[in-house]
Amino acid sequence: MSATLQRVWLILTKVRVVAENPIGLTLGSEPLVQCFIPETAIEVALSQTDRLLQSEGMRRVDVMSCSSFDRPEDQEESPDFVKRDVHQARSSGKPLTGTFFTSPDTATFEKDETHDG
């Protein structure tokens, strides 16, 4: 029998960028972002998602999906980047943002002056 793993929620959210942010998204843009939240109750995980996003200059607009990872089998079909982020959230015990999904219609990045051409 294996030990119970810490549940990690993958909450895919649509956000609005409202302040400076670590990834350099343009103010007012609306990307999708994966949030990995080590928590048992979904209500608490959603609250922690909002705090995490606020600390990174974003505000939740909508929740696109929620997935729970609490058994090794839950991750079998997931891409490596999801497995890595689930493991990091589980081992650190701290919420984190994962992959950002952007398009010209939903989000842009601040212009990187080092790559002008």
N, C-alpha and C positions, 0 to 999 in steps of 0.2 A: 504494500500500500504506500502511495506517495504522499508527501506532505502537501497541504493545501497551499496554493499559490495566492499571492496578493492579487485581487482583481484589479485590472487596469481597464478603464473605459477609453475607447477611441471615439471622440466626439468630433465629427466633421461639422464645422460651423462656417457660415458666411459671416464675414466681419466687415466693419467699416473702419478704415484707418483714420484715427482722430488725433494722433500726436506722433512725434518722432518715434521710430521703431527700429529694433535691431537689424531687421532685414532690409530696410531702406525703401519700403513701399511709400508711394505718393499719398499725401493727405487726401482724404475723400474717396480713395479707391476702395473696392469691395472684393477682395480675394476670398477664396475658400482656404481654411487652415485646419490641419489635423491637430487636435489637442489630446494629449495622453494624460489621464488623470488616475492615479492610484487611489481608489476609493471603493467602498462597497455599495453605498446607496447612490442611485442615479441623481437624486435631488441634490445631494451634497456635491457630487461630481460636477453638475451643471453650475452650481454656485462657485466652485473652485475654478471652473473654466472661465467664468466672467472675471474673477480676480486676476487670473493669469493673463487674459487678453488685455485687461486694463493696464497691467504692469508693463505690457509690451506695446502700448499705444493704440490699442484696438478696442472696438466695442462689438459685441455679438449682435447680429441682425437676425439670424435664423439658425436653427439646427437642422442640418441636412440628414444626418444619421448618427446613431449611437451603436457601438459594438462593444461587447464585453469579452475580455480575455481573462479567464480564471482557471483554465486547464491547458496543459501543453498542446492538446489537440486543437484548441481554438485558434492557434497560430499557424497550423500546418499549411493552409492555403494562402497565407498572407505573403506579400512580397517582403524581401529582406529588409527594406527600409522601415516597414511597419514592425517587423519582429525586433529590429534593433531598438526602435523607440519604445516599444512595450517593455523590453528588457531594461532599458535605462530608467524608465519611470518606476518600474517595479523595484529595481535594486536601489534607487536613490530615495524612493518614497515621496518624490516631489513631482508636481505637475510640470509638463513641458509642452511646448509647441513643436510640431514635427514639420511635415512637408506643407508648403504653401502652393496653392494652385491658382495661377493667374492667367488672364487672357487680355487682349486689348480692350475687350468690353467690360472687364471686371476690375482690373488692377494694373497699375504700372509701377515701375521702379523709378526712384529718383535718378536723375542723370548722373552717371559716374564720370566725373571730369577727367579721370586718368585714362579713359577709353575714348576720348573725343577723336574724331577722325575725319 
